[in-house]
Amino acid sequence: MNRFNLLHFTNPQPLCVIVKKEKMRKTLLLVSFLSIWISLFGQPNSSSTEIPDCEGLTIKTINRLTEDFKNASLDSFDLVINEWVKQCGVSECTQRLIILKNIMENKPSLESIQTYYENSLQFSFTYRIESSRKINYGYIYSDSKAYFGYVPLRHPIDSIVMEKSRSLLEKNTLTPDERLICILFSGDIEGLEKEIKKREYNQTFTKQHLLSNYRNNSNRWLAFTLYSGIFRPISTNDVFSLSPMLGLTFSSPLKHKILVDLGIKLRFNTNDDSFNYYALGDTNYVNSDVSIFFGGIIGYKVYENEKLLLVPKFGIGLESVDTGISEKKNNSEEKTYHDVKTIHLSLGISAMTPVFRKSYLGFGVNYHYCPYQLDQNLLTTFDNNLISAELFWRF
């Protein structure tokens, strides 16, 4: 009876209604899943680290530190500066204040000074000083807030640092590096350039670092190299003998491993013998005053440190040995010269050491191969193998 009643009184729904309910159920499940996914991944996580407002934080912090320095109340300096650096990173102003505070409290300052120069913050400071002196300093700051570390130009902290630095320079207990940095922080840029040239600062980190930077920047540019040396054939029974040599080349930047020089070298043929050369339809007994090399020299830096560079070199070019024989062309003033012409190959090694601010002084030895007999008008046999030693100055 129960079974009958169940079968009889249950009102079965049409198939289309069942299908619609099933679709609705799936749709609700999909919407619920998307809602959960958006809530978990599609919205910012409130617990994630937000980007700090460095401009607002900097203004608040620098105003507080200005009062602290003015009142000589620096008990909370480390806590304040560490939080500032943690939120916004190291800037020229933060590092300047750290250095000043260390010097004022007679604490070790070299490490903080090294950090300042290694991050090239001195350039930011000098530009800050120059910009502050301009009429449109406000516009300059507004256009480059991040560059200035969000510390406005002509902010009172700059004047306070300059005043404190001048006071520190009156002390006799400053280290050479501290004295130089205080001259910089006092705003006397020209005074720093004069002071740092003194010999007493030669071993300071500041001078060594600035000279290294200056040299590295100079090594990115082209240079000239001036040569002076001696040149002679390997054979002692040759037409030529020991001769002085001068040269000038246009040199590629030293920052690259491969170095290229293009230029000219003159060999002045002293104490040489005369030789036979066929020209103008006759055999001429002539004496040469000068030999000219024009070409290129390619080198490769195999060793380099702060004091020494070793560079094997290979040279190729043209050599012309003066004979003094010439003739005018077609009754004009233009002349044709009949000189001994050949190719000039060389192989050698040079050593260079830095001198002054950006120059290099070097010494090189070379073997030269010059097949003079390629010129069929040369009737006297020359030694094709020669050697040279040279001093050179790259500037």
Secondary structure, 3 states (H helix, E strand, C coil): CHHHHHHHHCCCCCHHHHHHHHHHHHHHHHHHHHHHHHHHHHCCCCCCCCCCCHHHHHHHHHHHHHHHHHCCCCCCHHHHHHHHHHHHCCCHHHHHHHHHHHHHCCCCCHHHHHHHHHCCHHHHHHHHHHHHCCCCHHHHHHHCCCCCCCCCCCCHHHHHHHHHHHHHCCCCCCCHHHHHHHHHHCCCHHHHHHHCCCHHHCCCHHHHHHHHHHHHHHCCCCEEEEEEEEEEECCCCCCCCCEEEEEEEEECCCCCCEEEEEEEEEEECCCCCCEEEEECCEEEEECCCEEEEEEEEEEECCEECCCCEEEEEEEEEEEEEEEEEEEECCCCCCEEEEEEEEEEEEEEEEEEEEECCCEEEEEEEEEEECCHHHCCCECCCCCCEEEEEEEEEEC
